[in-house]
């Protein structure tokens, strides 16, 4: 096994998932098949997530958008933590989620926003300071 890929896997997993309290997919996979778990982790985290073709921040926003449209809240929660860990702001994440309503519908967007709110609450970063409302907007908008 290539020691470099093992190191990349460890470094990327630490970057993305340190501080995540929920069970991480690797632990779940490992409970069923230790060898397959290693292979999946080495590929997904060590080869895919660690690629430098796009920055980690962009990679996580893309991941959040895909998981939002697919309505995968448990996996989304993990990647919301990862996005915050790599430097995405809550506002950037919310904007990526709002962008998806055109493709996934408002129920999927609302589910994702609820997950973002829960993650921010867990991290002590909720409530967000509210931006000023655009002129002409009302409180019920």
N, C-alpha and C positions, 0 to 999 in steps of 0.2 A: 504494500500500500504506500502511496506517495505521501511522505511526511508533510510536504507543503500543503496538500489538500486537507489533511487533518488539521493543520494549524489554521488554515483559512476558515475551515468549518467552525473551529472553536472561537476564533476571533469574531467572525460574523455573528455567530449565535450569541456571544456575549454582548456585542454591540446592539443587536436587535432586541434581545429578550431578557437582559439582566433586569431584575426588579419585577418581572411578571410573576404574579402569585398563583395564577391558575395553572393547571397542568399543561405542559407544553406538548405539542404533538409527538416529539421524539420519545418522551416517557410513555405515552400511550402505545406507540408503535413497538417500543422495546418490550412492553409487557406481553405482547403477542409473538414477536419474532425479533430477537436481538440482532441477528445478522442482517435481516432486511431493514431494520431500523437504522443500522449503521450505514448501509448503502443509500437509503433514502436521504439521510441527513447529509452525507458526503456530497450527494448530487444537488439536492435542493439548496442547502445552506452553503456548502463549500464551493459549489461550482456555479449555481444560478444566482443566489443572492449576493455573492461576493464579486460578481463581475463588475468591472469598472467602466462599462460602456455608457452607463448613466449613473448619476450620483445616487447614493442610498436614499436620500430624501425623495427624489423623483420615483425611484423604484417602489417605495412604500406608498406614495400617493396613487400610483398606478394599481398597486395591489389592493388598496382600499377601495378604489373605484370598481374594480372587478368584483370584489367580495360584496360590495354594496348592491350592485346590479343582480348578482347571483343570490342575494339574501342569505348569506352565510354568517350570521351574527357571532357565533363562537370563534370562528377563525378570524373574523373582522376584529374582534376585541383584541386578540393577540397582536394583530398588525397595527391597530391604533396605538398600542403601547410601543411597538417597534418604531412607528413613525415619529412619535414624540421623542423616543430615545435617540433617533438620528438627527433631530433638530427641526422637524416640521412643527409649525405652530398650530395651535387649535384652530385658528382662523383659516389657515391653508387647508387643513384637513376638512373642516366644515365646507369650505368652498368646493373641494374635490367631490365631497358627498353630494352637495346641492347640484353640481354639474351632472350627476348621474340620473337625476329624476327624469330627464328627457328620454333616457334609454331604459331605465328600470322601473319607472313609476314612483309616485309619491309615497306609497306604503313602504317600498324598499328604502327610500331616502329617510323616512321617519324612523325606521328600525335602526338604520346606521347612525342617525343623529342621537338616538337614545343610547346606543352603545358608546358613542363618543362622550356623551354626558356622563355615563356611568364610569368610564375610564378616567375622565377628568376628576370626578368626585373621589375615586379611589386614590388618585394622586394628589388630592388636596388643591386642585386647580379649578374648582367650580365654586361659585358661578364666575363666568367670564365677565369682564367689565363690558357693559353694553355700549356699542358704537352709537353715535347720534343717528336718529332716524332721518331718512331723506326728507327733504321738504315736500309737503303735501301728503305724507304718510300719516296714518292715524294709529293709535294704540291697538286697535283691533285688526290691523292689516296683517 
